[in-house]
Amino acid sequence: MQIFADADACPVVGIVEKVAKEHNLPVTLLCDTNHVLSSDYSEVIVVGAGADAVDYKLISICHKGDIVV
């Protein structure tokens, strides 16, 4: 199980990372080139800017049982 977050405008990224750390769950933050992020805990994937680009990337990498925020 893994947690994925569409982090472009996600107000709870800090909470997601805190809870994930407590449960030893990996987190992947996804954003487009207009919202570049960094994290000491999570993997960050940056996709090209475009309508729904992050959503399409999420669909392509998540699996049954994963959590998407």
N, CA, C and O atoms as a Tripos MOL2 file, in Angstrom:
@<TRIPOS>MOLECULE
protein
  276   275    69     0     0
PROTEIN
NO_CHARGES

@<TRIPOS>ATOM
      1 N           0.8430   -1.1710    0.0000 N.3       1 MET1
      2 CA          0.0000    0.0000    0.0000 C.3       1 MET1
      3 C           0.8900    1.2360    0.0000 C.2       1 MET1
      4 O           1.9380    1.2770    0.6450 O.2       1 MET1
      5 N           0.4450    2.2230   -0.7310 N.am      2 GLN2
      6 CA          1.1730    3.4800   -0.8390 C.3       2 GLN2
      7 C           0.1680    4.6160   -0.8510 C.2       2 GLN2
      8 O          -0.9850    4.4310   -1.2420 O.2       2 GLN2
      9 N           0.6020    5.7840   -0.4240 N.am      3 ILE3
     10 CA         -0.2460    6.9710   -0.4650 C.3       3 ILE3
     11 C           0.2500    7.8770   -1.5790 C.2       3 ILE3
     12 O           1.4390    8.1860   -1.6650 O.2       3 ILE3
     13 N          -0.6730    8.2930   -2.4250 N.am      4 PHE4
     14 CA         -0.3910    9.2590   -3.4790 C.3       4 PHE4
     15 C          -1.1950   10.5170   -3.1800 C.2       4 PHE4
     16 O          -2.3500   10.4250   -2.7650 O.2       4 PHE4
     17 N          -0.6050   11.6860   -3.3840 N.am      5 ALA5
     18 CA         -1.3310   12.9350   -3.1700 C.3       5 ALA5
     19 C          -1.1670   13.8400   -4.3740 C.2       5 ALA5
     20 O          -0.0540   14.1080   -4.8260 O.2       5 ALA5
     21 N          -2.3020   14.3100   -4.8890 N.am      6 ASP6
     22 CA         -2.3050   15.3520   -5.9060 C.3       6 ASP6
     23 C          -2.0040   16.6320   -5.1420 C.2       6 ASP6
     24 O          -2.9050   17.2710   -4.5980 O.2       6 ASP6
     25 N          -0.7420   16.9970   -5.1070 N.am      7 ALA7
     26 CA         -0.2750   18.0290   -4.1860 C.3       7 ALA7
     27 C          -0.3070   19.4400   -4.7490 C.2       7 ALA7
     28 O           0.1550   20.3690   -4.0880 O.2       7 ALA7
     29 N          -0.8370   19.6260   -5.9460 N.am      8 ASP8
     30 CA         -0.8880   20.9680   -6.5270 C.3       8 ASP8
     31 C          -1.5790   21.9700   -5.6060 C.2       8 ASP8
     32 O          -1.0980   23.0900   -5.4370 O.2       8 ASP8
     33 N          -2.6810   21.5830   -5.0200 N.am      9 ALA9
     34 CA         -3.4160   22.4950   -4.1410 C.3       9 ALA9
     35 C          -3.9360   21.7540   -2.9190 C.2       9 ALA9
     36 O          -5.0110   22.0650   -2.4050 O.2       9 ALA9
     37 N          -3.1760   20.7810   -2.4620 N.am     10 CYS10
     38 CA         -3.6100   19.9390   -1.3480 C.3      10 CYS10
     39 C          -3.2220   20.5920   -0.0220 C.2      10 CYS10
     40 O          -2.0350   20.7330    0.2700 O.2      10 CYS10
     41 N          -4.2080   20.9910    0.7830 N.am     11 PRO11
     42 CA         -3.8870   21.6670    2.0340 C.3      11 PRO11
     43 C          -3.4560   20.7340    3.1680 C.2      11 PRO11
     44 O          -3.1110   21.2040    4.2530 O.2      11 PRO11
     45 N          -3.4710   19.4210    2.9310 N.am     12 VAL12
     46 CA         -3.1830   18.4720    4.0100 C.3      12 VAL12
     47 C          -1.9260   17.6370    3.7670 C.2      12 VAL12
     48 O          -1.7800   16.5700    4.3640 O.2      12 VAL12
     49 N          -1.0310   18.0890    2.9200 N.am     13 VAL13
     50 CA          0.1840   17.3280    2.6250 C.3      13 VAL13
     51 C           0.9690   17.0480    3.9070 C.2      13 VAL13
     52 O           1.4480   15.9310    4.1040 O.2      13 VAL13
     53 N           1.1040   18.0340    4.7650 N.am     14 GLY14
     54 CA          1.8290   17.8370    6.0220 C.3      14 GLY14
     55 C           1.1970   16.7740    6.9010 C.2      14 GLY14
     56 O           1.8990   15.9710    7.5160 O.2      14 GLY14
     57 N          -0.1180   16.7680    6.9630 N.am     15 ILE15
     58 CA         -0.8380   15.7630    7.7530 C.3      15 ILE15
     59 C          -0.6580   14.3860    7.1390 C.2      15 ILE15
     60 O          -0.4280   13.4110    7.8550 O.2      15 ILE15
     61 N          -0.7620   14.2960    5.8180 N.am     16 VAL16
     62 CA         -0.5780   13.0170    5.1200 C.3      16 VAL16
     63 C           0.8030   12.4520    5.4320 C.2      16 VAL16
     64 O           0.9290   11.2720    5.7590 O.2      16 VAL16
     65 N           1.8350   13.2810    5.3340 N.am     17 GLU17
     66 CA          3.1880   12.8070    5.6060 C.3      17 GLU17
     67 C           3.3580   12.3860    7.0700 C.2      17 GLU17
     68 O           4.0090   11.3790    7.3490 O.2      17 GLU17
     69 N           2.7860   13.1360    7.9930 N.am     18 LYS18
     70 CA          2.8990   12.8000    9.4160 C.3      18 LYS18
     71 C           2.2750   11.4370    9.7060 C.2      18 LYS18
     72 O           2.8900   10.6010   10.3670 O.2      18 LYS18
     73 N           1.0630   11.2120    9.2160 N.am     19 VAL19
     74 CA          0.3750    9.9400    9.4520 C.3      19 VAL19
     75 C           1.1020    8.8020    8.7400 C.2      19 VAL19
     76 O           1.2190    7.7020    9.2810 O.2      19 VAL19
     77 N           1.5860    9.0620    7.5330 N.am     20 ALA20
     78 CA          2.3160    8.0340    6.7820 C.3      20 ALA20
     79 C           3.5770    7.6100    7.5300 C.2      20 ALA20
     80 O           3.8820    6.4200    7.6060 O.2      20 ALA20
     81 N           4.3050    8.5680    8.0770 N.am     21 LYS21
     82 CA          5.5110    8.2490    8.8560 C.3      21 LYS21
     83 C           5.1680    7.3660   10.0500 C.2      21 LYS21
     84 O           5.8750    6.4030   10.3440 O.2      21 LYS21
     85 N           4.0760    7.7020   10.7370 N.am     22 GLU22
     86 CA          3.6650    6.9370   11.9160 C.3      22 GLU22
     87 C           3.3570    5.4830   11.5730 C.2      22 GLU22
     88 O           3.4990    4.5950   12.4130 O.2      22 GLU22
     89 N           2.9310    5.2470   10.3250 N.am     23 HIS23
     90 CA          2.5370    3.8990    9.8980 C.3      23 HIS23
     91 C           3.5160    3.2880    8.8950 C.2      23 HIS23
     92 O           3.2240    2.2560    8.2910 O.2      23 HIS23
     93 N           4.6710    3.9210    8.7190 N.am     24 ASN24
     94 CA          5.6900    3.4370    7.7730 C.3      24 ASN24
     95 C           5.1430    3.2130    6.3680 C.2      24 ASN24
     96 O           5.4480    2.2020    5.7340 O.2      24 ASN24
     97 N           4.3450    4.1440    5.8880 N.am     25 LEU25
     98 CA          3.7960    4.0480    4.5390 C.3      25 LEU25
     99 C           4.5220    5.0220    3.6200 C.2      25 LEU25
    100 O           4.7640    6.1690    3.9940 O.2      25 LEU25
    101 N           4.8670    4.5690    2.4260 N.am     26 PRO26
    102 CA          5.4980    5.4800    1.4720 C.3      26 PRO26
    103 C           4.4820    6.4720    0.9130 C.2      26 PRO26
    104 O           3.3070    6.1500    0.7410 O.2      26 PRO26
    105 N           4.9560    7.6740    0.6350 N.am     27 VAL27
    106 CA          4.1090    8.7280    0.0730 C.3      27 VAL27
    107 C           4.7480    9.2310   -1.2090 C.2      27 VAL27
    108 O           5.9610    9.4270   -1.2830 O.2      27 VAL27
    109 N           3.9170    9.4360   -2.2120 N.am     28 THR28
    110 CA          4.3520   10.0800   -3.4430 C.3      28 THR28
    111 C           3.4870   11.3080   -3.6580 C.2      28 THR28
    112 O           2.2610   11.2130   -3.7180 O.2      28 THR28
    113 N           4.1310   12.4590   -3.7740 N.am     29 LEU29
    114 CA          3.4380   13.7080   -4.0550 C.3      29 LEU29
    115 C           3.5680   13.9970   -5.5380 C.2      29 LEU29
    116 O           4.6610   13.9140   -6.0980 O.2      29 LEU29
    117 N           2.4670   14.3320   -6.1710 N.am     30 LEU30
    118 CA          2.4910   14.6660   -7.5880 C.3      30 LEU30
    119 C           2.0790   16.1150   -7.7730 C.2      30 LEU30
    120 O           1.1180   16.5820   -7.1630 O.2      30 LEU30
    121 N           2.8120   16.8170   -8.6170 N.am     31 CYS31
    122 CA          2.4820   18.2040   -8.9230 C.3      31 CYS31
    123 C           2.9140   18.4920  -10.3520 C.2      31 CYS31
    124 O           3.6760   17.7340  -10.9510 O.2      31 CYS31
    125 N           2.4130   19.6020  -10.8870 N.am     32 ASP32
    126 CA          2.8650   19.9830  -12.2210 C.3      32 ASP32
    127 C           3.9640   21.0350  -12.0980 C.2      32 ASP32
    128 O           4.3060   21.4640  -10.9970 O.2      32 ASP32
    129 N           4.5040   21.4380  -13.2240 N.am     33 THR33
    130 CA          5.6570   22.3480  -13.2200 C.3      33 THR33
    131 C           5.3240   23.7300  -12.6700 C.2      33 THR33
    132 O           6.2310   24.5160  -12.3980 O.2      33 THR33
    133 N           4.0460   24.0390  -12.5020 N.am     34 ASN34
    134 CA          3.6560   25.3210  -11.9150 C.3      34 ASN34
    135 C           3.6590   25.2960  -10.3860 C.2      34 ASN34
    136 O           3.5410   26.3460   -9.7530 O.2      34 ASN34
    137 N           3.7910   24.1150   -9.7890 N.am     35 HIS35
    138 CA          3.7270   23.9690   -8.3320 C.3      35 HIS35
    139 C           4.8240   23.0290   -7.8470 C.2      35 HIS35
    140 O           4.5220   22.0300   -7.1950 O.2      35 HIS35
    141 N           6.0500   23.3100   -8.1360 N.am     36 VAL36
    142 CA          7.1370   22.4030   -7.7730 C.3      36 VAL36
    143 C           7.2890   22.3450   -6.2480 C.2      36 VAL36
    144 O           7.3360   23.3760   -5.5760 O.2      36 VAL36
    145 N           7.3640   21.1270   -5.7220 N.am     37 LEU37
    146 CA          7.4590   20.8810   -4.2850 C.3      37 LEU37
    147 C           8.7490   20.1550   -3.9510 C.2      37 LEU37
    148 O           9.4280   19.6240   -4.8300 O.2      37 LEU37
    149 N           9.0710   20.1400   -2.6740 N.am     38 SER38
    150 CA         10.1550   19.2870   -2.1910 C.3      38 SER38
    151 C           9.6990   18.6850   -0.8690 C.2      38 SER38
    152 O           8.8400   19.2410   -0.1840 O.2      38 SER38
    153 N          10.2820   17.5500   -0.5220 N.am     39 SER39
    154 CA          9.9030   16.8780    0.7120 C.3      39 SER39
    155 C          11.0700   16.0440    1.2160 C.2      39 SER39
    156 O          11.7890   15.4230    0.4330 O.2      39 SER39
    157 N          11.2490   16.0350    2.5220 N.am     40 ASP40
    158 CA         12.2680   15.1820    3.1320 C.3      40 ASP40
    159 C          11.7820   13.7480    3.2740 C.2      40 ASP40
    160 O          12.5940   12.8340    3.4120 O.2      40 ASP40
    161 N          10.4710   13.5360    3.2420 N.am     41 TYR41
    162 CA          9.9170   12.1950    3.4460 C.3      41 TYR41
    163 C           9.3850   11.5720    2.1580 C.2      41 TYR41
    164 O           9.6320   10.3970    1.8880 O.2      41 TYR41
    165 N           8.6730   12.3370    1.3820 N.am     42 SER42
    166 CA          7.9580   11.8000    0.2270 C.3      42 SER42
    167 C           8.7720   11.8590   -1.0540 C.2      42 SER42
    168 O           9.6450   12.7090   -1.2300 O.2      42 SER42
    169 N           8.4540   10.9260   -1.9400 N.am     43 GLU43
    170 CA          8.9440   11.0330   -3.3110 C.3      43 GLU43
    171 C           8.0950   12.1000   -3.9880 C.2      43 GLU43
    172 O           6.8860   12.1640   -3.7600 O.2      43 GLU43
    173 N           8.7050   12.9310   -4.8090 N.am     44 VAL44
    174 CA          7.9700   13.9670   -5.5300 C.3      44 VAL44
    175 C           8.1020   13.7000   -7.0190 C.2      44 VAL44
    176 O           9.2070   13.5480   -7.5400 O.2      44 VAL44
    177 N           6.9670   13.6460   -7.6950 N.am     45 ILE45
    178 CA          6.9440   13.4820   -9.1460 C.3      45 ILE45
    179 C           6.3700   14.7610   -9.7370 C.2      45 ILE45
    180 O           5.2720   15.1830   -9.3750 O.2      45 ILE45
    181 N           7.1120   15.3680  -10.6410 N.am     46 VAL46
    182 CA          6.6720   16.5870  -11.3140 C.3      46 VAL46
    183 C           6.3220   16.2340  -12.7500 C.2      46 VAL46
    184 O           7.1300   15.6540  -13.4760 O.2      46 VAL46
    185 N           5.1060   16.5920  -13.1480 N.am     47 VAL47
    186 CA          4.6580   16.3340  -14.5150 C.3      47 VAL47
    187 C           4.5030   17.6640  -15.2350 C.2      47 VAL47
    188 O           4.4490   18.7200  -14.6040 O.2      47 VAL47
    189 N           4.4340   17.6060  -16.5440 N.am     48 GLY48
    190 CA          4.2600   18.8150  -17.3310 C.3      48 GLY48
    191 C           2.9500   19.5040  -17.0140 C.2      48 GLY48
    192 O           1.9690   18.8630  -16.6370 O.2      48 GLY48
    193 N           2.9460   20.8180  -17.1720 N.am     49 ALA49
    194 CA          1.7170   21.5750  -16.9400 C.3      49 ALA49
    195 C           0.7270   21.2510  -18.0450 C.2      49 ALA49
    196 O           1.0950   21.1560  -19.2160 O.2      49 ALA49
    197 N          -0.4910   21.0890  -17.6760 N.am     50 GLY50
    198 CA         -1.5390   20.7970  -18.6430 C.3      50 GLY50
    199 C          -2.7940   20.3830  -17.9150 C.2      50 GLY50
    200 O          -2.7510   19.9410  -16.7670 O.2      50 GLY50
    201 N          -3.8970   20.5290  -18.5890 N.am     51 ALA51
    202 CA         -5.1790   20.1860  -17.9850 C.3      51 ALA51
    203 C          -5.1770   18.7300  -17.5300 C.2      51 ALA51
    204 O          -4.9960   17.8210  -18.3400 O.2      51 ALA51
    205 N          -5.3750   18.5170  -16.2480 N.am     52 ASP52
    206 CA         -5.4870   17.1810  -15.6560 C.3      52 ASP52
    207 C          -4.2310   16.3240  -15.7890 C.2      52 ASP52
    208 O          -4.3200   15.1020  -15.6700 O.2      52 ASP52
    209 N          -3.0750   16.9160  -16.0280 N.am     53 ALA53
    210 CA         -1.8420   16.1380  -16.2050 C.3      53 ALA53
    211 C          -1.5190   15.3130  -14.9630 C.2      53 ALA53
    212 O          -1.1180   14.1550  -15.0800 O.2      53 ALA53
    213 N          -1.6880   15.8890  -13.7860 N.am     54 VAL54
    214 CA         -1.4170   15.1570  -12.5460 C.3      54 VAL54
    215 C          -2.4140   14.0190  -12.3820 C.2      54 VAL54
    216 O          -2.0390   12.9170  -11.9790 O.2      54 VAL54
    217 N          -3.6740   14.2770  -12.6890 N.am     55 ASP55
    218 CA         -4.7000   13.2340  -12.5730 C.3      55 ASP55
    219 C          -4.3840   12.0430  -13.4660 C.2      55 ASP55
    220 O          -4.5040   10.8960  -13.0370 O.2      55 ASP55
    221 N          -3.9840   12.3040  -14.6900 N.am     56 TYR56
    222 CA         -3.6620   11.2070  -15.6130 C.3      56 TYR56
    223 C          -2.4390   10.4230  -15.1380 C.2      56 TYR56
    224 O          -2.3980    9.2000  -15.2740 O.2      56 TYR56
    225 N          -1.4510   11.1110  -14.5850 N.am     57 LYS57
    226 CA         -0.2750   10.4190  -14.0510 C.3      57 LYS57
    227 C          -0.6710    9.5470  -12.8650 C.2      57 LYS57
    228 O          -0.2200    8.4070  -12.7540 O.2      57 LYS57
    229 N          -1.5060   10.0750  -11.9830 N.am     58 LEU58
    230 CA         -1.9880    9.2960  -10.8420 C.3      58 LEU58
    231 C          -2.6760    8.0160  -11.2960 C.2      58 LEU58
    232 O          -2.4150    6.9370  -10.7630 O.2      58 LEU58
    233 N          -3.5430    8.1400  -12.2690 N.am     59 ILE59
    234 CA         -4.2640    6.9720  -12.7800 C.3      59 ILE59
    235 C          -3.2920    5.9220  -13.2970 C.2      59 ILE59
    236 O          -3.5330    4.7240  -13.1550 O.2      59 ILE59
    237 N          -2.2020    6.3680  -13.8940 N.am     60 SER60
    238 CA         -1.2720    5.4190  -14.5100 C.3      60 SER60
    239 C          -0.3530    4.7170  -13.5040 C.2      60 SER60
    240 O           0.2330    3.6860  -13.8330 O.2      60 SER60
    241 N          -0.2160    5.2540  -12.2820 N.am     61 ILE61
    242 CA          0.7430    4.6510  -11.3470 C.3      61 ILE61
    243 C           0.1250    4.0540  -10.0860 C.2      61 ILE61
    244 O           0.8000    3.3110   -9.3740 O.2      61 ILE61
    245 N          -1.1270    4.3560   -9.7950 N.am     62 CYS62
    246 CA         -1.7040    3.7960   -8.5680 C.3      62 CYS62
    247 C          -2.2790    2.4070   -8.8320 C.2      62 CYS62
    248 O          -2.6170    2.0500   -9.9610 O.2      62 CYS62
    249 N          -2.3770    1.6420   -7.7520 N.am     63 HIS63
    250 CA         -2.8500    0.2620   -7.8330 C.3      63 HIS63
    251 C          -3.9580    0.0290   -6.8140 C.2      63 HIS63
    252 O          -4.1730    0.8410   -5.9140 O.2      63 HIS63
    253 N          -4.6410   -1.0660   -6.9660 N.am     64 LYS64
    254 CA         -5.6790   -1.4560   -6.0200 C.3      64 LYS64
    255 C          -5.0730   -1.5040   -4.6140 C.2      64 LYS64
    256 O          -4.0180   -2.1010   -4.4020 O.2      64 LYS64
    257 N          -5.7470   -0.8750   -3.6710 N.am     65 GLY65
    258 CA         -5.2730   -0.8500   -2.2950 C.3      65 GLY65
    259 C          -4.5000    0.4010   -1.9280 C.2      65 GLY65
    260 O          -4.2940    0.6720   -0.7440 O.2      65 GLY65
    261 N          -4.0640    1.1740   -2.9210 N.am     66 ASP66
    262 CA         -3.3730    2.4280   -2.6460 C.3      66 ASP66
    263 C          -4.3780    3.4740   -2.1710 C.2      66 ASP66
    264 O          -5.5830    3.3410   -2.3860 O.2      66 ASP66
    265 N          -3.8690    4.5000   -1.5330 N.am     67 ILE67
    266 CA         -4.6970    5.6110   -1.0620 C.3      67 ILE67
    267 C          -4.3410    6.8320   -1.9010 C.2      67 ILE67
    268 O          -3.1650    7.1590   -2.0650 O.2      67 ILE67
    269 N          -5.3620    7.5060   -2.4320 N.am     68 VAL68
    270 CA         -5.1470    8.7150   -3.2230 C.3      68 VAL68
    271 C          -5.8430    9.8750   -2.5270 C.2      68 VAL68
    272 O          -7.0290    9.8140   -2.2040 O.2      68 VAL68
    273 N          -5.0600   10.9480   -2.3030 N.am     69 VAL69
    274 CA         -5.5990   12.1470   -1.6470 C.3      69 VAL69
    275 C          -5.6400   13.2600   -2.6650 C.2      69 VAL69
    276 O          -6.0580   14.3730   -2.3470 O.2      69 VAL69
@<TRIPOS>BOND
     1     1     2 1
     2     2     3 1
     3     3     4 2
     4     3     5 am
     5     5     6 1
     6     6     7 1
     7     7     8 2
     8     7     9 am
     9     9    10 1
    10    10    11 1
    11    11    12 2
    12    11    13 am
    13    13    14 1
    14    14    15 1
    15    15    16 2
    16    15    17 am
    17    17    18 1
    18    18    19 1
    19    19    20 2
    20    19    21 am
    21    21    22 1
    22    22    23 1
    23    23    24 2
    24    23    25 am
    25    25    26 1
    26    26    27 1
    27    27    28 2
    28    27    29 am
    29    29    30 1
    30    30    31 1
    31    31    32 2
    32    31    33 am
    33    33    34 1
    34    34    35 1
    35    35    36 2
    36    35    37 am
    37    37    38 1
    38    38    39 1
    39    39    40 2
    40    39    41 am
    41    41    42 1
    42    42    43 1
    43    43    44 2
    44    43    45 am
    45    45    46 1
    46    46    47 1
    47    47    48 2
    48    47    49 am
    49    49    50 1
    50    50    51 1
    51    51    52 2
    52    51    53 am
    53    53    54 1
    54    54    55 1
    55    55    56 2
    56    55    57 am
    57    57    58 1
    58    58    59 1
    59    59    60 2
    60    59    61 am
    61    61    62 1
    62    62    63 1
    63    63    64 2
    64    63    65 am
    65    65    66 1
    66    66    67 1
    67    67    68 2
    68    67    69 am
    69    69    70 1
    70    70    71 1
    71    71    72 2
    72    71    73 am
    73    73    74 1
    74    74    75 1
    75    75    76 2
    76    75    77 am
    77    77    78 1
    78    78    79 1
    79    79    80 2
    80    79    81 am
    81    81    82 1
    82    82    83 1
    83    83    84 2
    84    83    85 am
    85    85    86 1
    86    86    87 1
    87    87    88 2
    88    87    89 am
    89    89    90 1
    90    90    91 1
    91    91    92 2
    92    91    93 am
    93    93    94 1
    94    94    95 1
    95    95    96 2
    96    95    97 am
    97    97    98 1
    98    98    99 1
    99    99   100 2
   100    99   101 am
   101   101   102 1
   102   102   103 1
   103   103   104 2
   104   103   105 am
   105   105   106 1
   106   106   107 1
   107   107   108 2
   108   107   109 am
   109   109   110 1
   110   110   111 1
   111   111   112 2
   112   111   113 am
   113   113   114 1
   114   114   115 1
   115   115   116 2
   116   115   117 am
   117   117   118 1
   118   118   119 1
   119   119   120 2
   120   119   121 am
   121   121   122 1
   122   122   123 1
   123   123   124 2
   124   123   125 am
   125   125   126 1
   126   126   127 1
   127   127   128 2
   128   127   129 am
   129   129   130 1
   130   130   131 1
   131   131   132 2
   132   131   133 am
   133   133   134 1
   134   134   135 1
   135   135   136 2
   136   135   137 am
   137   137   138 1
   138   138   139 1
   139   139   140 2
   140   139   141 am
   141   141   142 1
   142   142   143 1
   143   143   144 2
   144   143   145 am
   145   145   146 1
   146   146   147 1
   147   147   148 2
   148   147   149 am
   149   149   150 1
   150   150   151 1
   151   151   152 2
   152   151   153 am
   153   153   154 1
   154   154   155 1
   155   155   156 2
   156   155   157 am
   157   157   158 1
   158   158   159 1
   159   159   160 2
   160   159   161 am
   161   161   162 1
   162   162   163 1
   163   163   164 2
   164   163   165 am
   165   165   166 1
   166   166   167 1
   167   167   168 2
   168   167   169 am
   169   169   170 1
   170   170   171 1
   171   171   172 2
   172   171   173 am
   173   173   174 1
   174   174   175 1
   175   175   176 2
   176   175   177 am
   177   177   178 1
   178   178   179 1
   179   179   180 2
   180   179   181 am
   181   181   182 1
   182   182   183 1
   183   183   184 2
   184   183   185 am
   185   185   186 1
   186   186   187 1
   187   187   188 2
   188   187   189 am
   189   189   190 1
   190   190   191 1
   191   191   192 2
   192   191   193 am
   193   193   194 1
   194   194   195 1
   195   195   196 2
   196   195   197 am
   197   197   198 1
   198   198   199 1
   199   199   200 2
   200   199   201 am
   201   201   202 1
   202   202   203 1
   203   203   204 2
   204   203   205 am
   205   205   206 1
   206   206   207 1
   207   207   208 2
   208   207   209 am
   209   209   210 1
   210   210   211 1
   211   211   212 2
   212   211   213 am
   213   213   214 1
   214   214   215 1
   215   215   216 2
   216   215   217 am
   217   217   218 1
   218   218   219 1
   219   219   220 2
   220   219   221 am
   221   221   222 1
   222   222   223 1
   223   223   224 2
   224   223   225 am
   225   225   226 1
   226   226   227 1
   227   227   228 2
   228   227   229 am
   229   229   230 1
   230   230   231 1
   231   231   232 2
   232   231   233 am
   233   233   234 1
   234   234   235 1
   235   235   236 2
   236   235   237 am
   237   237   238 1
   238   238   239 1
   239   239   240 2
   240   239   241 am
   241   241   242 1
   242   242   243 1
   243   243   244 2
   244   243   245 am
   245   245   246 1
   246   246   247 1
   247   247   248 2
   248   247   249 am
   249   249   250 1
   250   250   251 1
   251   251   252 2
   252   251   253 am
   253   253   254 1
   254   254   255 1
   255   255   256 2
   256   255   257 am
   257   257   258 1
   258   258   259 1
   259   259   260 2
   260   259   261 am
   261   261   262 1
   262   262   263 1
   263   263   264 2
   264   263   265 am
   265   265   266 1
   266   266   267 1
   267   267   268 2
   268   267   269 am
   269   269   270 1
   270   270   271 1
   271   271   272 2
   272   271   273 am
   273   273   274 1
   274   274   275 1
   275   275   276 2
@<TRIPOS>SUBSTRUCTURE
     1 MET1         2 RESIDUE 1 A MET
     2 GLN2         6 RESIDUE 1 A GLN
     3 ILE3        10 RESIDUE 1 A ILE
     4 PHE4        14 RESIDUE 1 A PHE
     5 ALA5        18 RESIDUE 1 A ALA
     6 ASP6        22 RESIDUE 1 A ASP
     7 ALA7        26 RESIDUE 1 A ALA
     8 ASP8        30 RESIDUE 1 A ASP
     9 ALA9        34 RESIDUE 1 A ALA
    10 CYS10       38 RESIDUE 1 A CYS
    11 PRO11       42 RESIDUE 1 A PRO
    12 VAL12       46 RESIDUE 1 A VAL
    13 VAL13       50 RESIDUE 1 A VAL
    14 GLY14       54 RESIDUE 1 A GLY
    15 ILE15       58 RESIDUE 1 A ILE
    16 VAL16       62 RESIDUE 1 A VAL
    17 GLU17       66 RESIDUE 1 A GLU
    18 LYS18       70 RESIDUE 1 A LYS
    19 VAL19       74 RESIDUE 1 A VAL
    20 ALA20       78 RESIDUE 1 A ALA
    21 LYS21       82 RESIDUE 1 A LYS
    22 GLU22       86 RESIDUE 1 A GLU
    23 HIS23       90 RESIDUE 1 A HIS
    24 ASN24       94 RESIDUE 1 A ASN
    25 LEU25       98 RESIDUE 1 A LEU
    26 PRO26      102 RESIDUE 1 A PRO
    27 VAL27      106 RESIDUE 1 A VAL
    28 THR28      110 RESIDUE 1 A THR
    29 LEU29      114 RESIDUE 1 A LEU
    30 LEU30      118 RESIDUE 1 A LEU
    31 CYS31      122 RESIDUE 1 A CYS
    32 ASP32      126 RESIDUE 1 A ASP
    33 THR33      130 RESIDUE 1 A THR
    34 ASN34      134 RESIDUE 1 A ASN
    35 HIS35      138 RESIDUE 1 A HIS
    36 VAL36      142 RESIDUE 1 A VAL
    37 LEU37      146 RESIDUE 1 A LEU
    38 SER38      150 RESIDUE 1 A SER
    39 SER39      154 RESIDUE 1 A SER
    40 ASP40      158 RESIDUE 1 A ASP
    41 TYR41      162 RESIDUE 1 A TYR
    42 SER42      166 RESIDUE 1 A SER
    43 GLU43      170 RESIDUE 1 A GLU
    44 VAL44      174 RESIDUE 1 A VAL
    45 ILE45      178 RESIDUE 1 A ILE
    46 VAL46      182 RESIDUE 1 A VAL
    47 VAL47      186 RESIDUE 1 A VAL
    48 GLY48      190 RESIDUE 1 A GLY
    49 ALA49      194 RESIDUE 1 A ALA
    50 GLY50      198 RESIDUE 1 A GLY
    51 ALA51      202 RESIDUE 1 A ALA
    52 ASP52      206 RESIDUE 1 A ASP
    53 ALA53      210 RESIDUE 1 A ALA
    54 VAL54      214 RESIDUE 1 A VAL
    55 ASP55      218 RESIDUE 1 A ASP
    56 TYR56      222 RESIDUE 1 A TYR
    57 LYS57      226 RESIDUE 1 A LYS
    58 LEU58      230 RESIDUE 1 A LEU
    59 ILE59      234 RESIDUE 1 A ILE
    60 SER60      238 RESIDUE 1 A SER
    61 ILE61      242 RESIDUE 1 A ILE
    62 CYS62      246 RESIDUE 1 A CYS
    63 HIS63      250 RESIDUE 1 A HIS
    64 LYS64      254 RESIDUE 1 A LYS
    65 GLY65      258 RESIDUE 1 A GLY
    66 ASP66      262 RESIDUE 1 A ASP
    67 ILE67      266 RESIDUE 1 A ILE
    68 VAL68      270 RESIDUE 1 A VAL
    69 VAL69      274 RESIDUE 1 A VAL
